[in-house]
Amino acid sequence: MRVLFFIEDPGACSYMKNIPQYLNKLKFNSIILTNSASTAYLESNNLKHKIVDSYASLLKVFDDYKAKLVCVGTSQNRRSLSLRLIKLAQ
């Protein structure tokens, strides 16, 4: 199964530290997408990720990856790409 995570908030992304390794042991593939300050945290913890900086880049990854499960934190920012990803996943 393919799992897609979208992370924006560096304070909330610490939960991702062990999830990719655990999913890999279960034979799940996962990808982490980010577009903000979370990048520094992910890099400092050696978590592979892909930066999406526009709706077009988000749409391309979403279409190419074909995830069966999408995990997104909510955002109070009404222009957040996370909210657009939720609509795509529906």
N, C-alpha and C positions, 0 to 999 in steps of 0.2 A: 504494500500500500504506500502511496505517496502522501506525505503530510507537508503542508505549507504553513509557516509561521510568519506573521508580520509583527514587528516590534518597533515601537517608536520611543517609548519612555525608558531611559537608562535605569531608573530606579526600579522599574517593574521587570526588567529583562533578566535579572539575576536567576529567575526560575529556569531559564533556558540552559544553564551551565551544564547539566548532565543529561538533558533530554535527548539530544541527537545521538549520543553514544548508546543510551538505553534503547531507543527506537531501532538503531542499527542492529543491536543484538536480537531484536524481534523480527529482523529482516524487513523493516520499514525504511523507506527512503524519506529524508526530510530536507527541507530547504528553509533558510531563514532570510526573510526580506526585511530591510530597514531603509529609512530615508532621513534619519535625523541623528541626534546626539547619541543614540544607542550604538552607533558604529564604533566609537572609541571603546566602549565596554566590551563589545563582541570581539574586537581585535585584541584587546588586552587579555582576554580569556581564551584566545585561540579558537574562537567559534567561527566556522566558515559562514559567510553570509553574502548576500547580493544586495547592492544598493539600487533602489528604485527611486528615481527623483521626479517622475512625472506619471500621469495616468497612462500614457502610451507605453512606458517601460514596464509598468505594473501589468498592464493588459497582455503584453508580449510574454512575460514570465508566466502569468496565469494560464494563458493558452498553451504555451510550450510544455509546461510542467505537468499539467493535467492531474492536479492533486485530488485525492478522494476525501481529504479532511483539511479544512482551513481553520487555523486558530488565530484569532485577532483580538487584541486588547481594544477596549473602546477608548474614545477620545472625545474631549469636549470641543476640540477644534473641528468645526463643521466642514472645513476644507481638507481634512485629513484623508490621505490615501487609504487608510484603514477602513473608513466608512464606505469608500468606493469598492474596496475588495469584498466587503460583506455583501454588497449588492450583487457583485459578480458571482460570488459563491452560491447565492440563493438560486 
